[in-house]
Amino acid sequence: VIDTSTSHRLNCMKPSVELRIDTFSDTLGERLTNGTRPPPGELRLHWLGQAGFVIESHLLRWLIDPYLSDSLANKYRGTRFDHVRMMPAPIAPTALPPVDTVLCTHRHTDHMDPDTLQPLAAAQPALRFVVPAASRDEALKRCAVTNERLILAHVGQVIGLAGSCTVEPVASAHESFSIDAAGDHEWLGYIMTIAGIRIYHSGDGIPYDGLPDLLRERKVDVALLPVNGRDEVRKTASIPGNFTLDEAVQLCARAAIPHLVAHHYGLFAFNTIAAAEIDRRAAHETAVQITRARLDEMLVFSH
């Protein structure tokens, strides 16, 4: 059931893609299984918490970086960084409707979660997984699948998927680059082209030289960026950080990306940014349209 609807346009840029935000009172499961799909030329994004999203077009349904379990809380129970959820998972993996492809940007558990991916893979035996080539062996274990169900992602090699959709893997610097002996990057972002709309999901990462120019050349319409920042306390505890909110806005402005969806907040108390801080920046920002990802909202992008 849709309660409200708002539309946004930028004054500083004239984006070819417009955003409508629909707010719901029903559950994500009810939204995804109500039988409706977007019309051609429209994309719907549902946030799953942390860096996870459902992306739907009239032809496909993708997941990216779904973390829908308590596996990290179970692993770190009783430690300083206990990974207790601040928000519940909006849906169980086995409650998801048919999914065409799952994309994982890297091997950290809140992006490649065995307690999410294994039940999903078992429930949907035709489902395939786009994963960093550098993490192939880890992905096989975490997804509990055979080789043919993995699609290995290499930086700069565009992956063609059903419906004339493409995924271009891009290097990410999760405070630094990590490259294996074969020259493959462990930390990836993905530029996804679906229904004529181009979305960049950075995975976990921070700014680096050349990234704004690359994204500008690709004419990205929407950036899905983590904004929880970083500091020495987390880095010392082997918890590498991400963009600050300022850095995310600056990246979009420099790359001429009109829409920024801010995420990777509100899940773990030690690794977040206040929602009110994102909202304050969104209310006053003129260079970029900032939208804070929310569990009760569906983001609808269209030409």
Salt bridges, closest charged atoms under 4 A:
GLU18 OE2 - ARG9 NH1 2.26
ASP22 OD2 - ARG20 NH2 3.01
ASP26 OD1 - ARG31 NE 3.91
GLU42 OE2 - ARG44 NE 3.46
GLU56 OE1 - HIS46 NE2 3.36
GLU56 OE2 - ARG61 NE 2.75
ASP65 OD2 - HIS111 ND1 2.70
ASP70 OD1 - ARG85 NE 3.49
ASP110 OD2 - HIS111 NE2 3.59
ASP110 OD2 - HIS264 NE2 3.72
ASP137 OD1 - ARG136 NH1 2.42
GLU138 OE1 - LYS141 NZ 3.60
GLU138 OE2 - ARG142 NE 2.78
GLU168 OE2 - ARG218 NH2 2.84
GLU175 OE1 - LYS235 NZ 3.91
ASP184 OD1 - HIS154 ND1 2.84
GLU186 OE2 - ARG107 NE 2.69
ASP204 OD2 - HIS106 NE2 3.26
ASP204 OD2 - HIS111 NE2 3.02
ASP204 OD2 - HIS174 NE2 3.13
ASP204 OD1 - HIS264 NE2 3.24
GLU217 OE1 - ARG218 NH1 3.43
ASP231 OD2 - ARG234 NH2 3.14
ASP246 OD1 - ARG281 NH1 2.26
GLU247 OE1 - ARG230 NH1 2.80
ASP279 OD1 - ARG292 NE 2.81
GLU285 OE1 - ARG281 NE 2.75
ASP296 OD2 - ARG294 NH2 2.92
GLU297 OE2 - ARG294 NE 3.74
